Amino acid sequence: TTSELTTGDFGDQRRLSMLRQVLPTCHDAQEASAITLTVQYRDRIGAALTNHANVTLDTMNRLSLLRTSHWFRGRMQFTGNHEYVGSYVDADMTGAW
């Protein structure tokens, strides 16, 4: 079984953000067997999105990366029977553009 979820854009036009990790949460009884995250980013709304490298779960069940931009969008692809609950996103504002 596979499924996919794509977020809307998140970020801030006035300040850069550094995206470090995404921690997806699935219901304990229904964990996905694999999750791949494709991060897209851009410096202004309306600009073309650029793909960051695909990221897979590490041994701590985190999707870890380092990318700085104004705007991000994520696409998670799940493999296996699962019940997705949500994600914690670890990102910091790094300063004015």
Protein Blocks (a to p, Z undefined) as FASTA:
>chain_A
ZZddddddeddfkbccddfbdcddddfklccfbdcddddddfbehiacdddddddddfko
pacdddddfbdcdddddedjdddfbdcdddddfbdZZ
